[in-house]
Amino acid sequence: MKILISSGAAGGSAKGRIGKYLHLKDFGEALLRKGVDYKLVYETDYISGFPSKDIKSWFSKKKFHKLINEYNPNLVFADRQSHFALESIKLKIPTYVYLRGNYWSEVEWAKKTIYKSPLMRWVVDQKKKIANQVFAKCNGIFMTADYLDNVIKEQIPNAKTYHFLEGLDTSRWYPQEGMKLKHPCVGMLHDANWWGKTKEMLVLEDVIKKMPNVHFYWAGDGQYKQPILEKLSQFKNFHYLESLEYPDIVRQYLTEIDIYALPTGMDTTPLSCREAMSMENPVVASKVGGIPEMVHDNKTGFLVDEGDSEAWIKKLTILVNDDELRKKFGTAGRNLVIDIFNWNKLATEFIEIVSKNN
């Protein structure tokens, strides 16, 4: 079997681009160990299509067709619901799409907050039409969290969905000294690109104020960082680190923090949280989306309801004052990642699913 994997990691932060590509490569290598050949490409190197800033790509699909003819894949695994997947479907190649989050919610938030002009809203709607075509016509949607099943079925009732977690090579995540932080400390590692996710960080204003002896660090970037920094930078125990070089400086950061925090308004199984768990960091996170499927309450960390600043204070205080509990949660978190997010296990499950359907 030959699988063509397309990475859509063209936008977003450098960490996000590198991280997604590396993890798709890890998936490919796991397939290779199972006797399945793969080829990993950036989709925009071959096709983007309308609407796109690259006008030439609207009219040419030669590179894409050359790729297909030369590699001759048995199936395509597309990281995004865009032109690459759509053209593969048109060529009647079995095509599966990888869905990491609630695409439709992200589109609506984008129209409310980022793309307010009529032209940009129209562009977003055109991309949504293409995405819905892909979701409806593809051979199946691999989703990173079970909660997405109902979300997908509301939009595409006849869609075929399969549970498929994004794996993690835990051998890359080990203690690496170098960064010095003030303790006790709580670390966050995520960008502020979607207001639907980012707005929950505002709950920390009351938390940071009422926990003056605990230092809060945020590493990340994004178009919505300013509204967050305006609120949180007023406190001396809040520290903004900007984006960190991935993966080396990220490892140094996760080595040093005492607790990993994920205040978010919507999310699935975020990569940075899995990396933090791999580094044996106890986690406190918002109880939304797919988070409870990876952060097990009272086992690998604590979950708190949206907007509940008092719960954040309570749970963080417990962990700050209990070294043994932090170690217990941290060890359990790494073991969970090794067990559930194991690429070899996931590659086996993927091969079984596609083999039955093709």
C-alpha positions as CSV (number, residue, x, y, z in Angstrom):
1,M,0.0,0.0,0.0
2,K,1.2,3.5,-0.9
3,I,-0.2,6.5,1.1
4,L,0.2,10.1,0.0
5,I,0.0,12.4,3.0
6,S,-0.5,16.1,2.5
7,S,0.4,18.7,5.1
8,G,-1.6,21.9,5.2
9,A,0.8,23.5,7.6
10,A,1.3,26.7,5.6
11,G,-0.1,29.3,7.9
12,G,0.0,30.0,11.7
13,S,3.1,30.2,13.9
14,A,6.4,28.6,13.0
15,K,5.9,26.2,15.9
16,G,2.6,25.2,14.5
17,R,3.9,24.6,11.0
18,I,7.0,22.7,12.1
19,G,5.0,20.7,14.7
20,K,2.3,19.6,12.3
21,Y,4.7,18.6,9.6
22,L,7.0,16.7,12.1
23,H,4.0,14.8,13.5
24,L,2.7,13.8,10.1
25,K,6.2,12.6,9.3
26,D,6.2,10.5,12.6
27,F,2.9,9.0,11.4
28,G,4.4,8.2,8.0
29,E,7.4,6.5,9.7
30,A,5.1,4.5,11.9
31,L,3.2,3.4,8.7
32,L,6.6,2.5,7.1
33,R,7.4,0.2,10.1
34,K,4.1,-1.6,9.4
35,G,5.2,-2.2,5.8
36,V,3.2,0.7,4.3
37,D,5.0,3.1,2.0
38,Y,4.3,6.9,2.3
39,K,5.1,10.2,0.8
40,L,4.6,13.5,2.7
41,V,4.2,16.8,0.9
42,Y,3.1,20.3,1.6
43,E,-0.2,20.6,-0.3
44,T,0.4,24.2,-1.3
45,D,3.5,23.2,-3.2
46,Y,1.2,21.4,-5.6
47,I,-2.2,23.0,-5.6
48,S,-4.1,25.7,-3.8
49,G,-6.9,26.9,-6.1
50,F,-9.5,29.6,-5.9
51,P,-9.8,31.6,-3.6
52,S,-6.1,32.1,-3.2
53,K,-3.5,34.9,-3.3
54,D,-1.6,32.9,-5.9
55,I,-3.6,33.6,-9.0
56,K,-1.6,31.2,-11.2
57,S,-2.7,28.3,-9.0
58,W,-6.3,29.0,-9.9
59,F,-5.7,27.7,-13.4
60,S,-3.0,25.1,-13.1
61,K,-3.1,21.6,-11.6
62,K,-0.1,20.2,-13.5
63,K,2.1,19.8,-10.5
64,F,-0.6,17.9,-8.6
65,H,-1.4,15.6,-11.5
66,K,2.4,14.9,-12.0
67,L,2.7,14.0,-8.4
68,I,-0.2,11.6,-8.6
69,N,1.0,10.0,-11.8
70,E,4.6,9.6,-10.5
71,Y,3.8,8.3,-7.0
72,N,0.5,6.5,-7.9
73,P,-0.9,6.3,-4.4
74,N,-3.5,3.8,-3.2
75,L,-5.0,6.5,-1.0
76,V,-4.6,10.1,0.1
77,F,-4.6,11.2,3.7
78,A,-5.2,15.0,3.7
79,D,-4.3,17.2,6.6
80,R,-6.8,19.9,5.4
81,Q,-10.2,20.0,3.8
82,S,-9.1,22.0,0.8
83,H,-8.2,21.7,-3.0
84,F,-5.6,19.0,-2.6
85,A,-8.2,16.6,-1.1
86,L,-10.9,17.8,-3.5
87,E,-8.8,17.1,-6.6
88,S,-7.8,13.7,-5.2
89,I,-11.5,12.9,-4.8
90,K,-12.2,14.0,-8.4
91,L,-9.6,11.6,-9.6
92,K,-11.4,8.8,-7.7
93,I,-8.5,8.1,-5.4
94,P,-9.7,6.9,-1.9
95,T,-9.3,10.1,0.2
96,Y,-9.4,10.5,3.9
97,V,-9.4,13.9,5.7
98,Y,-7.8,14.6,9.1
99,L,-9.9,17.0,11.3
100,R,-8.2,18.4,14.4
101,G,-10.9,20.7,15.6
102,N,-14.4,22.2,15.2
103,Y,-13.8,23.7,11.7
104,W,-17.3,25.2,11.5
105,S,-17.0,27.0,14.8
106,E,-13.6,28.4,13.8
107,V,-15.1,29.7,10.6
108,E,-17.9,31.6,12.4
109,W,-15.4,33.0,14.9
110,A,-13.2,34.2,12.0
111,K,-16.1,36.0,10.4
112,K,-17.0,37.7,13.7
113,T,-13.5,38.8,14.6
114,I,-11.0,38.6,11.8
115,Y,-12.7,38.8,8.5
116,K,-15.3,41.6,8.9
117,S,-15.3,43.0,5.4
118,P,-17.9,41.7,2.9
119,L,-15.1,40.6,0.6
120,M,-13.2,38.6,3.2
121,R,-16.4,37.0,4.5
122,W,-17.2,36.0,1.0
123,V,-13.7,34.4,0.7
124,V,-14.3,32.5,4.0
125,D,-17.7,31.2,2.7
126,Q,-16.1,30.0,-0.5
127,K,-13.5,28.1,1.4
128,K,-16.2,26.7,3.6
129,K,-18.1,25.4,0.5
130,I,-15.0,23.6,-0.7
131,A,-14.4,22.1,2.8
132,N,-18.0,20.9,3.0
133,Q,-17.6,19.3,-0.5
134,V,-14.5,17.5,0.8
135,F,-16.2,16.3,4.0
136,A,-19.3,15.1,2.1
137,K,-17.4,13.3,-0.7
138,C,-14.3,11.9,1.0
139,N,-14.1,8.2,2.1
140,G,-13.9,9.2,5.7
141,I,-13.0,11.8,8.3
142,F,-10.4,10.9,10.9
143,M,-11.2,13.1,14.0
144,T,-8.9,13.8,16.9
145,A,-11.6,13.8,19.6
146,D,-14.9,11.9,20.0
147,Y,-16.9,15.0,20.7
148,L,-16.3,16.0,17.1
149,D,-18.5,13.2,15.9
150,N,-21.8,15.0,16.7
151,V,-20.3,18.3,15.4
152,I,-19.5,16.6,12.1
153,K,-22.8,14.8,11.8
154,E,-24.7,18.1,12.4
155,Q,-23.0,19.6,9.3
156,I,-22.5,16.5,7.2
157,P,-25.2,13.9,8.3
158,N,-23.9,11.1,6.1
159,A,-20.2,11.5,6.8
160,K,-18.1,8.5,7.8
161,T,-16.1,9.3,10.9
162,Y,-13.3,7.5,12.6
163,H,-11.6,8.1,15.9
164,F,-8.0,8.9,15.3
165,L,-5.8,10.7,17.9
166,E,-2.7,12.6,16.8
167,G,0.2,10.6,18.2
168,L,3.4,11.9,19.8
169,D,6.9,10.6,19.9
170,T,7.7,11.0,23.6
171,S,11.4,10.2,23.0
172,R,11.7,13.9,21.8
173,W,10.4,15.2,25.2
174,Y,13.0,14.9,27.9
175,P,14.4,17.3,30.6
176,Q,16.6,20.0,29.0
177,E,18.0,22.5,31.4
178,G,18.7,26.1,30.3
179,M,15.7,28.3,31.0
180,K,15.4,29.9,34.5
181,L,12.0,30.9,35.8
182,K,10.8,32.2,39.1
183,H,9.0,29.6,41.3
184,P,6.4,28.4,42.0
185,C,5.3,29.0,38.5
186,V,2.5,28.1,36.1
187,G,3.3,27.9,32.4
188,M,1.1,28.3,29.3
189,L,2.2,27.5,25.7
190,H,-0.3,28.4,23.0
191,D,-1.0,31.0,20.4
192,A,-3.8,33.6,20.4
193,N,-5.1,33.2,16.9
194,W,-8.8,32.4,17.5
195,W,-10.8,34.6,19.9
196,G,-13.1,31.7,20.6
197,K,-10.2,29.9,22.2
198,T,-8.2,32.9,23.5
199,K,-10.9,34.8,25.3
200,E,-10.9,32.3,28.1
201,M,-7.4,33.6,29.1
202,L,-9.1,36.6,30.5
203,V,-10.3,34.4,33.4
204,L,-6.7,34.6,34.6
205,E,-6.9,38.3,35.5
206,D,-8.6,37.5,38.8
207,V,-6.5,34.4,39.3
208,I,-3.1,36.2,38.9
209,K,-4.3,39.0,41.1
210,K,-5.3,36.7,44.0
211,M,-2.2,34.5,43.7
212,P,0.6,37.1,44.0
213,N,3.3,34.6,45.1
214,V,2.8,32.4,42.1
215,H,4.5,33.4,38.7
216,F,2.5,33.0,35.5
217,Y,4.3,32.6,32.2
218,W,2.8,32.7,28.8
219,A,4.8,31.6,25.7
220,G,3.0,32.3,22.4
221,D,2.0,34.8,19.8
222,G,-1.0,35.6,17.6
223,Q,-3.2,38.4,16.5
224,Y,-5.2,38.5,19.8
225,K,-2.2,38.6,22.1
226,Q,-2.6,42.4,22.7
227,P,-6.1,42.2,24.4
228,I,-4.7,39.5,26.7
229,L,-1.5,41.4,27.5
230,E,-3.4,44.6,28.2
231,K,-5.2,42.8,31.0
232,L,-2.5,40.5,32.4
233,S,0.7,42.6,32.1
234,Q,-0.5,44.9,34.9
235,F,0.6,42.2,37.3
236,K,4.2,41.8,38.4
237,N,3.8,38.0,38.7
238,F,2.8,37.7,35.0
239,H,5.6,37.2,32.4
240,Y,5.2,37.2,28.6
241,L,7.9,35.2,26.8
242,E,6.7,35.5,23.1
243,S,7.2,32.5,20.8
244,L,9.8,30.0,21.8
245,E,12.1,28.1,19.3
246,Y,10.7,24.7,18.6
247,P,11.5,22.1,20.0
248,D,14.7,22.9,21.9
249,I,13.6,26.0,23.8
250,V,10.1,24.6,24.3
251,R,11.7,21.6,26.0
252,Q,13.7,24.0,28.3
253,Y,10.5,25.8,29.2
254,L,8.5,22.7,29.9
255,T,11.4,21.3,32.0
256,E,11.3,24.4,34.2
257,I,7.6,25.0,34.9
258,D,5.8,23.5,37.9
259,I,2.3,23.3,36.4
260,Y,1.0,23.5,32.9
261,A,-2.2,25.6,32.4
262,L,-4.6,25.6,29.4
263,P,-7.3,28.2,29.7
264,T,-9.3,27.8,26.4
265,G,-12.8,28.4,25.1
266,M,-12.7,25.6,22.6
267,D,-10.1,22.9,21.8
268,T,-9.6,19.2,20.9
269,T,-6.4,17.5,21.9
270,P,-3.8,20.3,21.6
271,L,-0.3,19.3,20.8
272,S,1.3,21.7,23.4
273,C,-0.7,20.0,26.2
274,R,0.4,16.5,25.1
275,E,4.0,17.8,25.0
276,A,3.6,19.2,28.5
277,M,2.2,15.9,29.8
278,S,5.1,14.1,28.1
279,M,7.4,16.2,30.2
280,E,5.6,15.1,33.3
281,N,3.9,18.4,34.0
282,P,0.6,18.3,35.9
283,V,-2.2,20.1,34.0
284,V,-5.0,22.4,34.9
285,A,-7.3,23.0,31.9
286,S,-10.7,24.2,30.8
287,K,-13.3,21.5,30.6
288,V,-14.3,22.1,26.9
289,G,-14.3,20.2,23.6
290,G,-11.9,17.3,23.6
291,I,-9.8,18.3,26.6
292,P,-11.5,15.8,29.0
293,E,-10.5,13.0,26.6
294,M,-6.8,13.7,27.2
295,V,-6.6,15.5,30.6
296,H,-8.3,13.0,33.1
297,D,-9.7,14.9,36.0
298,N,-8.0,14.0,39.4
299,K,-5.7,11.6,37.5
300,T,-3.4,13.6,35.3
301,G,-4.5,17.0,36.4
302,F,-7.6,19.1,37.1
303,L,-10.4,20.3,34.8
304,V,-12.3,23.6,35.5
305,D,-15.5,25.1,34.0
306,E,-15.3,28.0,31.7
307,G,-15.2,31.4,33.4
308,D,-14.7,29.9,36.9
309,S,-11.8,31.9,38.3
310,E,-12.3,30.6,41.8
311,A,-11.9,27.0,40.6
312,W,-8.7,28.0,38.9
313,I,-7.4,29.5,42.1
314,K,-8.4,26.4,44.1
315,K,-6.9,23.8,41.8
316,L,-3.7,25.7,41.2
317,T,-3.3,26.3,45.0
318,I,-3.6,22.6,45.6
319,L,-0.9,21.7,43.1
320,V,1.4,24.5,44.2
321,N,1.3,23.3,47.8
322,D,1.5,19.5,47.1
323,D,4.8,18.3,45.6
324,E,3.7,14.6,45.7
325,L,0.5,15.3,43.9
326,R,2.3,17.2,41.1
327,K,4.7,14.2,40.7
328,K,1.8,11.8,40.7
329,F,-0.2,13.7,38.1
330,G,2.9,14.2,36.0
331,T,3.9,10.6,35.9
332,A,0.3,9.5,35.1
333,G,0.2,12.1,32.3
334,R,3.3,10.9,30.6
335,N,2.2,7.3,30.9
336,L,-1.2,8.2,29.4
337,V,0.5,9.9,26.4
338,I,2.7,6.8,25.9
339,D,-0.3,4.5,26.0
340,I,-2.9,6.4,24.1
341,F,-1.0,8.6,21.8
342,N,1.4,5.9,20.6
343,W,2.1,6.3,16.8
344,N,2.7,2.5,16.3
345,K,-0.7,1.7,17.8
346,L,-2.4,4.5,15.9
347,A,-0.8,3.4,12.6
348,T,-2.0,-0.1,13.1
349,E,-5.6,1.1,13.7
350,F,-5.4,3.4,10.7
351,I,-4.3,0.6,8.4
352,E,-7.1,-1.7,9.7
353,I,-9.7,1.0,9.0
354,V,-8.6,1.9,5.4
355,S,-7.9,-1.7,4.5
356,K,-11.5,-2.7,5.3
357,N,-12.9,0.2,3.3
358,N,-10.8,0.0,0.2
